[in-house]
Amino acid sequence: QKDHTTLLRAFARVRERVPEARLAILGSGPLEFETRALAATLGVDDAVVLPGRTEVRDWLERADAFVHTSRWEGFGIVLLEAMLASLPVVATRVSAVPEIVSHDRTGFLVPPGDAEALARELTRVLADRRLAARLGGAGLERARTEFSVARMTERTLAVYRAAGAVAAGEP
């Protein structure tokens, strides 16, 4: 689901253009050995960190960008966490991700499995600090206004009101 293969292939291309780039893949699971092996095969193992299960916030605080390469995803709370950390987001255009990340406003959306598109957009963000700051600032604002508890409560109540009106036969 998380598609670390595409992420690592894209990152290898990013390193050709931004040699100082580093990648942290957070979490752990049964594909850790294969992920490490692919990083070594691609020659980027010296720039890839797999810290296992850790506090995401600690890593977001020192990141320059957030990359999300899932082939499918539920709501993706981690995307909001990245936006609340003022990070530009480069993510795959799958499931609910486009509802959270606004293409060319808070980050960039790419087709799933497209390592070249992912590398191109991530390179743009890493190479252009103004662009990164603009996207990160817009992401912070979007997360605060569109996904706050108050906003989600308003939307939920609106759905209940509409359902109640339909049940009561109101237009």
Secondary structure by P-SEA (a helix, b strand, c coil): ccaaaaaaaaaaaaaaacccbbbbbcccccaaaaaaaaaaaacccccccccccccaaaaaaaccccccccccccccaaaaaaaaabbbbbbcccccccccccccccbbbbccccaaaaaaaaaaaaacaaaaaaaaaaaaaaaaccccaaaaaaaaaaaaaaaaaaaaccc
